[in-house]
Amino acid sequence: MTTWDTVAFYAGEAGSAVLAQQQRGGPLGPEFGKASPVGLFVLVALLAAVLWLGWAFYRRHKRFVRRRVFAERNGIDPFDQDAIDKAMAEAGILDRAKRTWI
């Protein structure tokens, strides 16, 4: 038996093994593959929640950076909230109205 005969023999065996496999059973029917409108609503709601959280955390981070820079410029401890609030109120730049939800 030559090398090519051996390859042809194994190729024929592999082909018959593939043909002899049982077909995969799965959910088939008129409702298979149809999406639910509730699923679309859930995806849109999750997207809206992620966008809102991103916006809220960006706003909070921006406020934090503004307060930290103010504290460093005025020689105040960045973790002393009361001192920063008092100094910002005296400077007229206290932003209490923007502290909502988060």
N, CA, C and O atoms as a printed pandas DataFrame, in Angstrom:
     atom_number atom_name residue_name chain_id  residue_number  x_coord  y_coord  z_coord
0              1         N          MET        A               1    0.844   -1.169    0.000
1              2        CA          MET        A               1    0.000    0.000    0.000
2              3         C          MET        A               1    0.895    1.241    0.000
3              4         O          MET        A               1    1.809    1.345    0.818
4              5         N          THR        A               2    0.641    2.168   -0.900
5              6        CA          THR        A               2    1.453    3.377   -0.983
6              7         C          THR        A               2    0.894    4.437   -0.049
7              8         O          THR        A               2   -0.164    4.275    0.557
8              9         N          THR        A               3    1.627    5.502    0.042
9             10        CA          THR        A               3    1.211    6.595    0.920
10            11         C          THR        A               3   -0.106    7.201    0.458
11            12         O          THR        A               3   -0.969    7.520    1.276
12            13         N          TRP        A               4   -0.261    7.360   -0.859
13            14        CA          TRP        A               4   -1.489    7.970   -1.369
14            15         C          TRP        A               4   -2.697    7.058   -1.159
15            16         O          TRP        A               4   -3.809    7.541   -0.945
16            17         N          ASP        A               5   -2.489    5.780   -1.218
17            18        CA          ASP        A               5   -3.586    4.848   -0.946
18            19         C          ASP        A               5   -4.025    4.937    0.513
19            20         O          ASP        A               5   -5.213    4.855    0.823
20            21         N          THR        A               6   -3.051    5.107    1.400
21            22        CA          THR        A               6   -3.365    5.232    2.827
22            23         C          THR        A               6   -4.148    6.516    3.091
23            24         O          THR        A               6   -5.122    6.520    3.844
24            25         N          VAL        A               7   -3.702    7.613    2.455
25            26        CA          VAL        A               7   -4.397    8.897    2.628
26            27         C          VAL        A               7   -5.813    8.798    2.086
27            28         O          VAL        A               7   -6.753    9.280    2.719
28            29         N          ALA        A               8   -5.979    8.180    0.927
29            30        CA          ALA        A               8   -7.309    8.032    0.339
30            31         C          ALA        A               8   -8.192    7.158    1.216
31            32         O          ALA        A               8   -9.386    7.421    1.356
32            33         N          PHE        A               9   -7.609    6.113    1.811
33            34        CA          PHE        A               9   -8.375    5.236    2.692
34            35         C          PHE        A               9   -8.885    6.011    3.908
35            36         O          PHE        A               9  -10.062    5.918    4.257
36            37         N          TYR        A              10   -7.986    6.787    4.562
37            38        CA          TYR        A              10   -8.394    7.548    5.748
38            39         C          TYR        A              10   -9.368    8.669    5.387
39            40         O          TYR        A              10  -10.271    8.974    6.166
40            41         N          ALA        A              11   -9.197    9.276    4.230
41            42        CA          ALA        A              11  -10.129   10.320    3.802
42            43         C          ALA        A              11  -11.511    9.735    3.581
43            44         O          ALA        A              11  -12.514   10.360    3.928
44            45         N          GLY        A              12  -11.575    8.541    3.005
45            46        CA          GLY        A              12  -12.861    7.880    2.805
46            47         C          GLY        A              12  -13.502    7.507    4.120
47            48         O          GLY        A              12  -14.719    7.625    4.263
48            49         N          GLU        A              13  -12.714    7.058    5.090
49            50        CA          GLU        A              13  -13.238    6.715    6.410
50            51         C          GLU        A              13  -13.767    7.954    7.129
51            52         O          GLU        A              13  -14.819    7.897    7.767
52            53         N          ALA        A              14  -13.047    9.072    7.030
53            54        CA          ALA        A              14  -13.482   10.303    7.697
54            55         C          ALA        A              14  -14.788   10.796    7.097
55            56         O          ALA        A              14  -15.671   11.267    7.813
56            57         N          GLY        A              15  -14.906   10.685    5.778
57            58        CA          GLY        A              15  -16.130   11.116    5.123
58            59         C          GLY        A              15  -17.316   10.287    5.543
59            60         O          GLY        A              15  -18.411   10.815    5.738
60            61         N          SER        A              16  -17.111    8.996    5.684
61            62        CA          SER        A              16  -18.225    8.150    6.091
62            63         C          SER        A              16  -18.574    8.379    7.556
63            64         O          SER        A              16  -19.733    8.246    7.947
64            65         N          ALA        A              17  -17.577    8.722    8.364
65            66        CA          ALA        A              17  -17.853    8.988    9.777
66            67         C          ALA        A              17  -18.669   10.269    9.918
67            68         O          ALA        A              17  -19.552   10.355   10.772
68            69         N          VAL        A              18  -18.381   11.239    9.100
69            70        CA          VAL        A              18  -19.124   12.493    9.160
70            71         C          VAL        A              18  -20.548   12.268    8.692
71            72         O          VAL        A              18  -21.486   12.820    9.266
72            73         N          LEU        A              19  -20.717   11.464    7.656
73            74        CA          LEU        A              19  -22.051   11.202    7.146
74            75         C          LEU        A              19  -22.884   10.377    8.119
75            76         O          LEU        A              19  -24.112   10.461    8.120
76            77         N          ALA        A              20  -22.212    9.579    8.948
77            78        CA          ALA        A              20  -22.935    8.704    9.857
78            79         C          ALA        A              20  -23.349    9.407   11.151
79            80         O          ALA        A              20  -24.074    8.830   11.960
80            81         N          GLN        A              21  -22.894   10.654   11.353
81            82        CA          GLN        A              21  -23.245   11.344   12.592
82            83         C          GLN        A              21  -24.717   11.726   12.593
83            84         O          GLN        A              21  -25.312   11.999   11.551
84            85         N          GLN        A              22  -25.273   11.736   13.770
85            86        CA          GLN        A              22  -26.680   12.102   13.915
86            87         C          GLN        A              22  -26.820   13.619   13.782
87            88         O          GLN        A              22  -25.972   14.373   14.261
88            89         N          GLN        A              23  -27.860   14.043   13.151
89            90        CA          GLN        A              23  -28.102   15.471   12.993
90            91         C          GLN        A              23  -28.429   16.092   14.344
91            92         O          GLN        A              23  -29.108   15.486   15.173
92            93         N          ARG        A              24  -27.938   17.305   14.553
93            94        CA          ARG        A              24  -28.223   17.995   15.811
94            95         C          ARG        A              24  -29.682   18.399   15.854
95            96         O          ARG        A              24  -30.208   18.996   14.914
96            97         N          GLY        A              25  -30.314   18.071   16.937
97            98        CA          GLY        A              25  -31.698   18.499   17.109
98            99         C          GLY        A              25  -31.713   19.844   17.825
99           100         O          GLY        A              25  -30.909   20.074   18.729
100          101         N          GLY        A              26  -32.579   20.695   17.446
101          102        CA          GLY        A              26  -32.655   22.004   18.074
102          103         C          GLY        A              26  -34.064   22.525   18.023
103          104         O          GLY        A              26  -34.953   21.896   17.449
104          105         N          PRO        A              27  -34.265   23.659   18.616
105          106        CA          PRO        A              27  -35.607   24.233   18.595
106          107         C          PRO        A              27  -35.947   24.741   17.197
107          108         O          PRO        A              27  -35.347   25.696   16.704
108          109         N          LEU        A              28  -36.881   24.110   16.595
109          110        CA          LEU        A              28  -37.330   24.529   15.272
110          111         C          LEU        A              28  -38.829   24.751   15.325
111          112         O          LEU        A              28  -39.530   24.131   16.125
112          113         N          GLY        A              29  -39.296   25.599   14.507
113          114        CA          GLY        A              29  -40.721   25.864   14.460
114          115         C          GLY        A              29  -40.975   27.303   14.066
115          116         O          GLY        A              29  -40.035   28.035   13.756
116          117         N          PRO        A              30  -42.228   27.718   14.072
117          118        CA          PRO        A              30  -42.549   29.069   13.613
118          119         C          PRO        A              30  -42.045   30.167   14.549
119          120         O          PRO        A              30  -41.838   31.296   14.103
120          121         N          GLU        A              31  -41.841   29.868   15.833
121          122        CA          GLU        A              31  -41.411   30.894   16.784
122          123         C          GLU        A              31  -39.900   30.925   16.981
123          124         O          GLU        A              31  -39.402   31.770   17.725
124          125         N          PHE        A              32  -39.156   30.026   16.333
125          126        CA          PHE        A              32  -37.708   29.963   16.528
126          127         C          PHE        A              32  -37.038   31.171   15.886
127          128         O          PHE        A              32  -37.275   31.467   14.715
128          129         N          GLY        A              33  -36.203   31.869   16.650
129          130        CA          GLY        A              33  -35.437   32.989   16.133
130          131         C          GLY        A              33  -36.155   34.318   16.174
131          132         O          GLY        A              33  -35.631   35.304   15.656
132          133         N          LYS        A              34  -37.315   34.386   16.758
133          134        CA          LYS        A              34  -38.049   35.647   16.824
134          135         C          LYS        A              34  -37.736   36.325   18.157
135          136         O          LYS        A              34  -37.805   35.694   19.212
136          137         N          ALA        A              35  -37.400   37.590   18.105
137          138        CA          ALA        A              35  -37.062   38.332   19.313
138          139         C          ALA        A              35  -38.326   38.902   19.943
139          140         O          ALA        A              35  -39.311   39.191   19.265
140          141         N          SER        A              36  -38.265   39.049   21.229
141          142        CA          SER        A              36  -39.399   39.592   21.967
142          143         C          SER        A              36  -39.251   41.106   22.086
143          144         O          SER        A              36  -38.131   41.589   22.256
144          145         N          PRO        A              37  -40.334   41.869   22.004
145          146        CA          PRO        A              37  -40.246   43.316   22.213
146          147         C          PRO        A              37  -39.789   43.661   23.628
147          148         O          PRO        A              37  -39.199   44.718   23.850
148          149         N          VAL        A              38  -40.057   42.780   24.574
149          150        CA          VAL        A              38  -39.608   43.021   25.947
150          151         C          VAL        A              38  -38.085   42.982   26.004
151          152         O          VAL        A              38  -37.477   43.762   26.736
152          153         N          GLY        A              39  -37.468   42.093   25.249
153          154        CA          GLY        A              39  -36.010   42.023   25.204
154          155         C          GLY        A              39  -35.405   43.305   24.661
155          156         O          GLY        A              39  -34.388   43.778   25.169
156          157         N          LEU        A              40  -36.020   43.866   23.639
157          158        CA          LEU        A              40  -35.548   45.136   23.093
158          159         C          LEU        A              40  -35.680   46.242   24.129
159          160         O          LEU        A              40  -34.780   47.069   24.276
160          161         N          PHE        A              41  -36.797   46.259   24.846
161          162        CA          PHE        A              41  -36.985   47.261   25.895
162          163         C          PHE        A              41  -35.920   47.123   26.978
163          164         O          PHE        A              41  -35.385   48.124   27.454
164          165         N          VAL        A              42  -35.610   45.894   27.365
165          166        CA          VAL        A              42  -34.590   45.665   28.398
166          167         C          VAL        A              42  -33.232   46.170   27.919
167          168         O          VAL        A              42  -32.506   46.808   28.682
168          169         N          LEU        A              43  -32.883   45.893   26.669
169          170        CA          LEU        A              43  -31.608   46.370   26.133
170          171         C          LEU        A              43  -31.544   47.893   26.092
171          172         O          LEU        A              43  -30.522   48.481   26.446
172          173         N          VAL        A              44  -32.618   48.527   25.666
173          174        CA          VAL        A              44  -32.646   49.993   25.613
174          175         C          VAL        A              44  -32.566   50.573   27.021
175          176         O          VAL        A              44  -31.877   51.569   27.242
176          177         N          ALA        A              45  -33.268   49.957   27.979
177          178        CA          ALA        A              45  -33.219   50.428   29.361
178          179         C          ALA        A              45  -31.815   50.274   29.943
179          180         O          ALA        A              45  -31.337   51.167   30.643
180          181         N          LEU        A              46  -31.159   49.164   29.666
181          182        CA          LEU        A              46  -29.785   48.975   30.149
182          183         C          LEU        A              46  -28.833   49.984   29.518
183          184         O          LEU        A              46  -27.950   50.511   30.194
184          185         N          LEU        A              47  -29.007   50.253   28.238
185          186        CA          LEU        A              47  -28.174   51.250   27.574
186          187         C          LEU        A              47  -28.387   52.626   28.191
187          188         O          LEU        A              47  -27.424   53.354   28.435
188          189         N          ALA        A              48  -29.643   52.985   28.446
189          190        CA          ALA        A              48  -29.937   54.276   29.071
190          191         C          ALA        A              48  -29.323   54.352   30.466
191          192         O          ALA        A              48  -28.789   55.394   30.848
192          193         N          ALA        A              49  -29.391   53.265   31.228
193          194        CA          ALA        A              49  -28.816   53.254   32.576
194          195         C          ALA        A              49  -27.303   53.412   32.528
195          196         O          ALA        A              49  -26.731   54.143   33.337
196          197         N          VAL        A              50  -26.653   52.740   31.596
197          198        CA          VAL        A              50  -25.194   52.849   31.481
198          199         C          VAL        A              50  -24.796   54.260   31.064
199          200         O          VAL        A              50  -23.835   54.813   31.597
200          201         N          LEU        A              51  -25.518   54.842   30.124
201          202        CA          LEU        A              51  -25.217   56.214   29.701
202          203         C          LEU        A              51  -25.430   57.200   30.838
203          204         O          LEU        A              51  -24.620   58.106   31.032
204          205         N          TRP        A              52  -26.522   57.032   31.596
205          206        CA          TRP        A              52  -26.778   57.927   32.719
206          207         C          TRP        A              52  -25.686   57.795   33.784
207          208         O          TRP        A              52  -25.211   58.801   34.312
208          209         N          LEU        A              53  -25.290   56.565   34.098
209          210        CA          LEU        A              53  -24.230   56.367   35.091
210          211         C          LEU        A              53  -22.915   56.981   34.623
211          212         O          LEU        A              53  -22.199   57.595   35.414
212          213         N          GLY        A              54  -22.598   56.820   33.354
213          214        CA          GLY        A              54  -21.384   57.433   32.816
214          215         C          GLY        A              54  -21.419   58.938   32.928
215          216         O          GLY        A              54  -20.430   59.556   33.320
216          217         N          TRP        A              55  -22.544   59.536   32.590
217          218        CA          TRP        A              55  -22.681   60.990   32.687
218          219         C          TRP        A              55  -22.578   61.453   34.137
219          220         O          TRP        A              55  -21.910   62.446   34.424
220          221         N          ALA        A              56  -23.237   60.738   35.058
221          222        CA          ALA        A              56  -23.227   61.126   36.467
222          223         C          ALA        A              56  -21.827   60.999   37.071
223          224         O          ALA        A              56  -21.390   61.871   37.822
224          225         N          PHE        A              57  -21.135   59.922   36.745
225          226        CA          PHE        A              57  -19.787   59.760   37.293
226          227         C          PHE        A              57  -18.811   60.743   36.666
227          228         O          PHE        A              57  -17.882   61.185   37.341
228          229         N          TYR        A              58  -18.987   61.097   35.411
229          230        CA          TYR        A              58  -18.146   62.115   34.792
230          231         C          TYR        A              58  -18.351   63.454   35.490
231          232         O          TYR        A              58  -17.390   64.167   35.778
232          233         N          ARG        A              59  -19.602   63.788   35.759
233          234        CA          ARG        A              59  -19.904   65.044   36.444
234          235         C          ARG        A              59  -19.303   65.058   37.843
235          236         O          ARG        A              59  -18.745   66.065   38.279
236          237         N          ARG        A              60  -19.419   63.932   38.542
237          238        CA          ARG        A              60  -18.861   63.834   39.893
238          239         C          ARG        A              60  -17.338   63.930   39.860
239          240         O          ARG        A              60  -16.743   64.591   40.711
240          241         N          HIS        A              61  -16.709   63.287   38.897
241          242        CA          HIS        A              61  -15.253   63.337   38.776
242          243         C          HIS        A              61  -14.786   64.758   38.462
243          244         O          HIS        A              61  -13.790   65.226   39.013
244          245         N          LYS        A              62  -15.509   65.437   37.578
245          246        CA          LYS        A              62  -15.164   66.812   37.222
246          247         C          LYS        A              62  -15.241   67.718   38.451
247          248         O          LYS        A              62  -14.381   68.573   38.664
248          249         N          ARG        A              63  -16.287   67.517   39.255
249          250        CA          ARG        A              63  -16.446   68.296   40.484
250          251         C          ARG        A              63  -15.324   67.981   41.467
251          252         O          ARG        A              63  -14.795   68.887   42.111
252          253         N          PHE        A              64  -14.957   66.711   41.587
253          254        CA          PHE        A              64  -13.883   66.311   42.489
254          255         C          PHE        A              64  -12.559   66.951   42.075
255          256         O          PHE        A              64  -11.820   67.452   42.923
256          257         N          VAL        A              65  -12.261   66.936   40.784
257          258        CA          VAL        A              65  -11.012   67.530   40.300
258          259         C          VAL        A              65  -11.010   69.030   40.564
259          260         O          VAL        A              65   -9.987   69.584   40.967
260          261         N          ARG        A              66  -12.134   69.689   40.343
261          262        CA          ARG        A              66  -12.229   71.128   40.581
262          263         C          ARG        A              66  -11.973   71.452   42.050
263          264         O          ARG        A              66  -11.262   72.407   42.360
264          265         N          ARG        A              67  -12.550   70.662   42.955
265          266        CA          ARG        A              67  -12.349   70.887   44.393
266          267         C          ARG        A              67  -10.906   70.576   44.809
267          268         O          ARG        A              67  -10.338   71.274   45.648
268          269         N          ARG        A              68  -10.314   69.526   44.221
269          270        CA          ARG        A              68   -8.935   69.166   44.570
270          271         C          ARG        A              68   -7.963   70.253   44.123
271          272         O          ARG        A              68   -7.056   70.622   44.869
272          273         N          VAL        A              69   -8.150   70.766   42.911
273          274        CA          VAL        A              69   -7.278   71.829   42.405
274          275         C          VAL        A              69   -7.429   73.080   43.262
275          276         O          VAL        A              69   -6.436   73.732   43.585
276          277         N          PHE        A              70   -8.663   73.422   43.633
277          278        CA          PHE        A              70   -8.887   74.585   44.499
278          279         C          PHE        A              70   -8.182   74.396   45.835
279          280         O          PHE        A              70   -7.549   75.323   46.340
280          281         N          ALA        A              71   -8.287   73.201   46.409
281          282        CA          ALA        A              71   -7.651   72.935   47.703
282          283         C          ALA        A              71   -6.134   73.026   47.598
283          284         O          ALA        A              71   -5.489   73.582   48.487
284          285         N          GLU        A              72   -5.559   72.493   46.536
285          286        CA          GLU        A              72   -4.106   72.542   46.379
286          287         C          GLU        A              72   -3.617   73.965   46.160
287          288         O          GLU        A              72   -2.558   74.334   46.668
288          289         N          ARG        A              73   -4.358   74.764   45.421
289          290        CA          ARG        A              73   -3.950   76.151   45.173
290          291         C          ARG        A              73   -4.030   77.006   46.436
291          292         O          ARG        A              73   -3.263   77.954   46.600
292          293         N          ASN        A              74   -4.960   76.665   47.324
293          294        CA          ASN        A              74   -5.133   77.458   48.545
294          295         C          ASN        A              74   -4.479   76.816   49.763
295          296         O          ASN        A              74   -4.648   77.311   50.877
296          297         N          GLY        A              75   -3.749   75.742   49.582
297          298        CA          GLY        A              75   -3.031   75.109   50.680
298          299         C          GLY        A              75   -3.933   74.424   51.688
299          300         O          GLY        A              75   -3.614   74.384   52.876
300          301         N          ILE        A              76   -5.048   73.889   51.235
301          302        CA          ILE        A              76   -5.996   73.200   52.117
302          303         C          ILE        A              76   -5.833   71.700   51.894
303          304         O          ILE        A              76   -5.519   71.251   50.792
304          305         N          ASP        A              77   -6.051   70.938   52.961
305          306        CA          ASP        A              77   -6.023   69.481   52.847
306          307         C          ASP        A              77   -7.167   69.049   51.925
307          308         O          ASP        A              77   -8.322   69.383   52.191
308          309         N          PRO        A              78   -6.872   68.314   50.850
309          310        CA          PRO        A              78   -7.936   67.922   49.908
310          311         C          PRO        A              78   -9.008   67.023   50.520
311          312         O          PRO        A              78  -10.089   66.885   49.948
312          313         N          PHE        A              79   -8.730   66.409   51.674
313          314        CA          PHE        A              79   -9.700   65.515   52.303
314          315         C          PHE        A              79  -10.520   66.205   53.388
315          316         O          PHE        A              79  -11.402   65.585   53.982
316          317         N          ASP        A              80  -10.241   67.479   53.654
317          318        CA          ASP        A              80  -11.004   68.230   54.657
318          319         C          ASP        A              80  -12.174   68.920   53.949
319          320         O          ASP        A              80  -12.047   70.046   53.468
320          321         N          GLN        A              81  -13.302   68.234   53.895
321          322        CA          GLN        A              81  -14.463   68.727   53.148
322          323         C          GLN        A              81  -14.994   70.050   53.698
323          324         O          GLN        A              81  -15.338   70.956   52.938
324          325         N          ASP        A              82  -15.057   70.150   55.022
325          326        CA          ASP        A              82  -15.608   71.373   55.622
326          327         C          ASP        A              82  -14.750   72.586   55.297
327          328         O          ASP        A              82  -15.279   73.651   54.979
328          329         N          ALA        A              83  -13.434   72.437   55.373
329          330        CA          ALA        A              83  -12.544   73.561   55.075
330          331         C          ALA        A              83  -12.646   73.959   53.600
331          332         O          ALA        A              83  -12.628   75.145   53.269
332          333         N          ILE        A              84  -12.751   72.975   52.732
333          334        CA          ILE        A              84  -12.881   73.284   51.299
334          335         C          ILE        A              84  -14.210   73.981   51.032
335          336         O          ILE        A              84  -14.255   74.967   50.296
336          337         N          ASP        A              85  -15.299   73.476   51.628
337          338        CA          ASP        A              85  -16.611   74.112   51.445
338          339         C          ASP        A              85  -16.592   75.550   51.932
339          340         O          ASP        A              85  -17.115   76.442   51.263
340          341         N          LYS        A              86  -15.990   75.781   53.096
341          342        CA          LYS        A              86  -15.932   77.132   53.666
342          343         C          LYS        A              86  -15.109   78.054   52.770
343          344         O          LYS        A              86  -15.527   79.177   52.487
344          345         N          ALA        A              87  -13.940   77.587   52.322
345          346        CA          ALA        A              87  -13.081   78.413   51.475
346          347         C          ALA        A              87  -13.738   78.682   50.120
347          348         O          ALA        A              87  -13.631   79.786   49.587
348          349         N          MET        A              88  -14.410   77.686   49.567
349          350        CA          MET        A              88  -15.084   77.897   48.281
350          351         C          MET        A              88  -16.272   78.839   48.433
351          352         O          MET        A              88  -16.559   79.619   47.525
352          353         N          ALA        A              89  -16.969   78.780   49.569
353          354        CA          ALA        A              89  -18.083   79.704   49.812
354          355         C          ALA        A              89  -17.564   81.130   49.940
355          356         O          ALA        A              89  -18.176   82.067   49.428
356          357         N          GLU        A              90  -16.435   81.294   50.624
357          358        CA          GLU        A              90  -15.843   82.632   50.751
358          359         C          GLU        A              90  -15.377   83.160   49.400
359          360         O          GLU        A              90  -15.456   84.361   49.142
360          361         N          ALA        A              91  -14.894   82.273   48.540
361          362        CA          ALA        A              91  -14.443   82.682   47.209
362          363         C          ALA        A              91  -15.619   82.859   46.243
363          364         O          ALA        A              91  -15.457   83.412   45.155
364          365         N          GLY        A              92  -16.803   82.385   46.648
365          366        CA          GLY        A              92  -17.990   82.534   45.809
366          367         C          GLY        A              92  -18.106   81.490   44.714
367          368         O          GLY        A              92  -18.794   81.711   43.718
368          369         N          ILE        A              93  -17.448   80.370   44.884
369          370        CA          ILE        A              93  -17.507   79.333   43.847
370          371         C          ILE        A              93  -17.991   77.995   44.397
371          372         O          ILE        A              93  -17.729   76.954   43.794
372          373         N          LEU        A              94  -18.682   78.002   45.511
373          374        CA          LEU        A              94  -19.210   76.762   46.076
374          375         C          LEU        A              94  -20.311   76.230   45.165
375          376         O          LEU        A              94  -21.216   76.971   44.783
376          377         N          ASP        A              95  -20.235   74.975   44.825
377          378        CA          ASP        A              95  -21.173   74.393   43.864
378          379         C          ASP        A              95  -22.069   73.357   44.522
379          380         O          ASP        A              95  -22.117   72.212   44.073
380          381         N          ARG        A              96  -22.766   73.730   45.558
381          382        CA          ARG        A              96  -23.667   72.813   46.265
382          383         C          ARG        A              96  -24.866   72.421   45.405
383          384         O          ARG        A              96  -25.375   71.309   45.547
384          385         N          ALA        A              97  -25.323   73.290   44.531
385          386        CA          ALA        A              97  -26.515   73.004   43.725
386          387         C          ALA        A              97  -26.275   71.842   42.765
387          388         O          ALA        A              97  -27.231   71.196   42.336
388          389         N          LYS        A              98  -25.032   71.566   42.424
389          390        CA          LYS        A              98  -24.738   70.504   41.471
390          391         C          LYS        A              98  -24.543   69.157   42.150
391          392         O          LYS        A              98  -24.220   68.180   41.475
392          393         N          ARG        A              99  -24.727   69.074   43.451
393          394        CA          ARG        A              99  -24.536   67.816   44.176
394          395         C          ARG        A              99  -25.879   67.107   44.287
395          396         O          ARG        A              99  -26.518   67.143   45.338
396          397         N          THR        A             100  -26.301   66.472   43.222
397          398        CA          THR        A             100  -27.573   65.758   43.228
398          399         C          THR        A             100  -27.363   64.322   42.796
399          400         O          THR        A             100  -26.456   64.024   42.020
400          401         N          TRP        A             101  -28.200   63.437   43.298
401          402        CA          TRP        A             101  -28.292   62.021   42.968
402          403         C          TRP        A             101  -27.042   61.253   43.343
403          404         O          TRP        A             101  -27.124   60.297   44.113
404          405         N          ILE        A             102  -25.907   61.632   42.835
405          406        CA          ILE        A             102  -24.670   60.900   43.154
406          407         C          ILE        A             102  -23.698   61.856   43.802
407          408         O          ILE        A             102  -22.588   61.461   44.157
